[in-house]
Amino acid sequence: MTLIIGGAYQGKLEFAREAFSLGEDDVFTCSGTEIDFSRPCIYALEEFTLACVRQGIDPVEYLQSHRAQWENTVFLCQDLFCGVVPIDTELRSWRHTTGLVCQYLSREAGRVSRIFCGLEQRLK
């Protein structure tokens, strides 16, 4: 499994498409509390964590329970971890939860990369 993180509009998806030869149909874009693990690339993981926070679901437990389904997946997540901490409780929880998800996935990953200005920085 590969985890790719980076700020908004830094080229994460373009990098993943090129590095892993992904087509349009290979990418699942998160928008709720369910992930389609039949696709090799999961994009906007932060939207999944936000939906989980709003629904009271533990996203780490969800990912752990589906571990066998995503062993060869490329996860892409926006970096929410830097900058000003939000005043809003829900947004603070979202930021914290997304950090926990990325920590879990980075421990499980064979490769972790940060994308900045379209360039890869290999972290693991």
C-alpha positions, 0 to 999 in steps of 0.5 A: 500500500502507498500513502501520498499526502500533500497540501491542496492543489499540490499535484497528488492525483496527477503524481499518482496517475503517472507513477502508478499508471492510473486511469480515470476509472481507477480512482475512487473519490471519497465523499462519505463514510464508505470507500470502494476498495475495488478501485486501486486509488482512493482520493480525498481521504480527508473527505472520508474522515470528515464524514466519519467525524460527522457520523461518529464513526472511527475511521481507523477501525473502519480501515482496520476492518477492511485491511485485506481489501486495500493491501495494494491500494494507493491512498491520497490525503490532503495535508490538514496537519499544518497551519492554524488550528481551527476554532470550530470543534468539529474541524479540530476533530476532523484535523486530529482524526485525519492525522490519526488515520494517516499515522495508521496508514503510514505504519502499514504502508510500504511507501509514503510520499509527500507531494509539494509543487508536483514533486515527490519527497519520499518519506518511507 
